[in-house]
C-alpha cells in the first residue's frame, strides 16, 4: 500500500485523496463482483439497483426476489469525479467494470495515444451516420439514448496502455 500511496503522491494527490481513491477502487471492485455474480441487477424501468435472490422450489422453479439497495457505484463515481476535477488536465481516471482486475486506473493523459470514441463506434454499429465530425459524439450519444441502448465510456484504453502506463489503484 505504501507503493500505491507513493505513486499517487508523485502524481500530485494528497494523502486523503489517495486514501479516498483506494476506498473508491474497493467499492467499485465489490460492486462489479456482485453484478457479475448476479447478486445486483439494475431495474430495467427505473435504472435503480436491486439486490436479487432466486428461490428454487423442487429444483426446477426459479422465483426471483428483488429489493432496492443503495447505488454505491454511482456514489463512488461521483466521489471519483470530485477528486479528479483538479487533476483533469493532466490525469484521467479509468473505471474497469470487469471484477477480475483492478477496478480503477489513474493514467497520464500525455501517455495516451488516441483511440476511437466508443460512443460513436457503437452508434455506427447500430446504423448511425453523421456528416459533422465536430458534433458526432453528441449526436451519437443522443442516438443511442433514443434507442435505449447502453452508452459506453467515450473511450476505452487499449490493454497495453492501462497495464503499462497507468497506476492501478487496488489493494
C-alpha positions as CSV (number, residue, x, y, z in Angstrom):
1,X,0.0,0.0,0.0
2,X,2.9,2.3,0.6
3,X,3.9,1.9,-3.1
4,X,0.4,2.9,-4.1
5,X,0.4,6.0,-1.9
6,X,3.9,7.0,-3.1
7,X,2.7,6.6,-6.7
8,X,-0.4,8.7,-6.2
9,X,1.7,11.3,-4.3
10,X,4.1,11.5,-7.3
11,X,1.0,12.3,-9.5
12,X,0.0,15.1,-7.2
13,X,-2.6,13.6,-4.9
14,X,-2.7,14.3,-1.2
15,X,-2.8,11.5,1.4
16,X,-6.5,12.0,1.9
17,X,-7.2,11.9,-1.8
18,X,-5.1,8.7,-2.1
19,X,-7.0,7.0,0.7
20,X,-10.3,8.0,-0.9
21,X,-9.2,6.7,-4.3
22,X,-8.3,3.4,-2.7
23,X,-11.7,3.2,-0.9
24,X,-13.4,4.1,-4.2
25,X,-11.5,1.3,-6.0
26,X,-12.5,-1.2,-3.4
27,X,-16.2,-0.1,-3.6
28,X,-16.2,-0.4,-7.4
29,X,-14.5,-3.7,-7.3
30,X,-17.0,-5.2,-4.8
31,X,-19.9,-3.7,-6.9
32,X,-18.6,-5.2,-10.1
33,X,-18.2,-8.6,-8.5
34,X,-21.7,-8.5,-7.1
35,X,-23.1,-7.5,-10.6
36,X,-21.1,-10.3,-12.2
37,X,-22.4,-12.9,-9.8
38,X,-26.0,-11.8,-10.4
39,X,-26.5,-10.5,-6.8
40,X,-27.1,-6.9,-8.0
41,X,-29.1,-6.0,-11.1
42,X,-30.4,-2.7,-12.4
43,X,-34.2,-2.4,-12.8
44,X,-34.9,-2.1,-16.5
45,X,-37.6,0.5,-16.0
46,X,-36.1,2.8,-13.3
47,X,-32.4,2.0,-13.7
48,X,-32.0,1.7,-9.9
49,X,-30.0,-1.2,-8.5
50,X,-31.7,-4.1,-6.7
51,X,-30.3,-6.9,-4.6
52,X,-31.5,-10.2,-6.2
53,X,-32.0,-13.6,-4.8
54,X,-33.6,-16.6,-6.5
55,X,-35.5,-19.3,-4.8
56,X,-35.6,-22.8,-6.3
57,X,-38.6,-24.9,-5.5
58,X,-38.3,-28.6,-6.2
59,X,-35.1,-28.0,-8.1
60,X,-36.9,-26.5,-11.1
61,X,-38.9,-23.3,-10.4
62,X,-36.8,-20.2,-10.3
63,X,-38.6,-17.4,-8.4
64,X,-36.9,-14.1,-8.4
65,X,-37.0,-11.8,-5.3
66,X,-35.5,-8.3,-5.5
67,X,-35.4,-5.3,-3.2
68,X,-33.8,-1.9,-3.6
69,X,-30.3,-1.2,-2.5
70,X,-28.2,2.0,-2.3
71,X,-26.4,2.7,-5.6
72,X,-22.8,2.5,-4.3
73,X,-21.4,2.5,-7.8
74,X,-22.9,5.9,-8.6
75,X,-21.7,7.4,-5.3
76,X,-18.2,6.1,-5.8
77,X,-18.1,7.5,-9.4
78,X,-19.3,10.9,-8.1
79,X,-16.6,11.0,-5.4
80,X,-14.0,9.9,-8.1
81,X,-15.1,12.8,-10.3
82,X,-14.8,15.3,-7.5
83,X,-11.2,14.1,-6.6
84,X,-10.1,14.0,-10.3
85,X,-11.6,17.5,-11.1
86,X,-8.4,19.5,-10.1
87,X,-6.2,16.9,-12.0
88,X,-8.3,16.5,-15.1
89,X,-5.9,18.4,-17.4
90,X,-3.1,16.0,-16.6
91,X,-4.7,12.8,-15.5
92,X,-7.5,10.5,-16.4
93,X,-9.4,8.0,-14.2
94,X,-10.4,4.8,-16.0
95,X,-13.0,2.5,-14.3
96,X,-12.9,-1.1,-15.5
97,X,-16.1,-2.9,-14.8
98,X,-14.5,-6.4,-15.0
99,X,-14.1,-7.7,-11.5
100,X,-11.1,-9.9,-12.4
101,X,-8.6,-7.0,-12.2
102,X,-8.3,-3.6,-10.6
103,X,-11.4,-1.5,-10.8
104,X,-9.6,1.8,-11.1
105,X,-6.6,3.1,-13.1
106,X,-5.1,6.6,-13.0
107,X,-3.4,7.4,-16.3
108,X,-1.4,10.4,-17.5
109,X,-3.1,12.0,-20.5
110,X,0.1,12.7,-22.3
111,X,0.9,8.9,-22.3
112,X,-2.2,8.0,-24.2
113,X,-2.4,7.6,-27.9
114,X,-5.7,8.5,-29.4
115,X,-8.4,5.8,-29.6
116,X,-11.7,5.8,-31.4
117,X,-14.6,7.1,-29.4
118,X,-16.6,4.1,-28.2
119,X,-20.0,6.0,-28.2
120,X,-19.5,6.8,-31.9
121,X,-18.4,3.3,-32.7
122,X,-21.4,1.7,-31.0
123,X,-23.8,4.1,-32.7
124,X,-22.3,3.4,-36.1
125,X,-22.7,-0.3,-35.5
126,X,-26.5,0.3,-34.9
127,X,-26.9,2.4,-38.1
128,X,-25.9,5.9,-37.1
129,X,-24.5,8.2,-39.7
130,X,-23.3,11.8,-39.1
131,X,-21.7,14.2,-41.5
132,X,-20.5,16.6,-38.9
133,X,-17.3,15.4,-37.1
134,X,-17.5,18.3,-34.6
135,X,-20.9,17.2,-33.2
136,X,-20.5,13.5,-33.9
137,X,-20.1,12.4,-30.3
138,X,-23.1,14.3,-29.0
139,X,-25.3,13.2,-31.9
140,X,-24.2,9.6,-31.4
141,X,-24.9,9.9,-27.6
142,X,-28.5,11.2,-28.4
143,X,-28.9,8.4,-31.0
144,X,-28.0,5.6,-28.5
145,X,-30.2,7.3,-25.8
146,X,-33.2,7.5,-28.1
147,X,-32.9,3.8,-28.9
148,X,-32.5,2.9,-25.2
149,X,-29.1,1.3,-25.8
150,X,-26.4,1.2,-23.2
151,X,-24.0,4.1,-23.6
152,X,-20.3,3.1,-23.3
153,X,-17.5,5.2,-21.9
154,X,-16.4,7.7,-24.6
155,X,-13.0,5.9,-24.8
156,X,-11.7,2.5,-23.9
157,X,-8.0,2.3,-23.3
158,X,-6.1,-0.4,-25.1
159,X,-4.8,-3.1,-22.7
160,X,-1.2,-2.1,-23.1
161,X,-2.0,1.5,-22.0
162,X,-3.7,0.8,-18.7
163,X,-1.5,-2.0,-17.7
164,X,1.9,-0.4,-18.6
165,X,1.3,3.3,-18.5
166,X,-1.2,3.8,-15.7
167,X,-1.2,3.4,-12.0
168,X,-3.6,0.7,-10.9
169,X,-5.4,1.7,-7.7
170,X,-6.1,-1.6,-6.0
171,X,-5.2,-3.3,-2.7
